[in-house]
């Protein structure tokens, strides 16, 4: 199993970024996918989860109305569209999959929101 994130970077407050996570090594369409983030000195927290077919999405209260998780099962890719970014969104963002028996994480992509 491999999860590879991309799309992070430096953005000003109020800006937008789109993260991507390319998955391989398992039947992508059979599993829910999630995004987590970890800010310096803080614990890793769940940001958003999407069901196998994409019909159900859940978000942390801190990102509701600003972030949107989506997936393309034909491309084995999950996305996180982040809008109206705030300085407190600064963190390393990780893609996550729970395949029976194991937890899998990507290497993370840094998102920095700063003026």
PyMOL commands that set and color helices and strands:
alter all, ss='L'
color gray80, all
select helices_A, chain A and resi 28-30+87-89
alter helices_A, ss='H'
color red, helices_A
select strands_A, chain A and resi 2-6+9-11+17-24+33-38+45-50+57-59+67-72+77-82+91-99+102-105+109-113
alter strands_A, ss='S'
color yellow, strands_A
deselect
rebuild
show_as cartoon
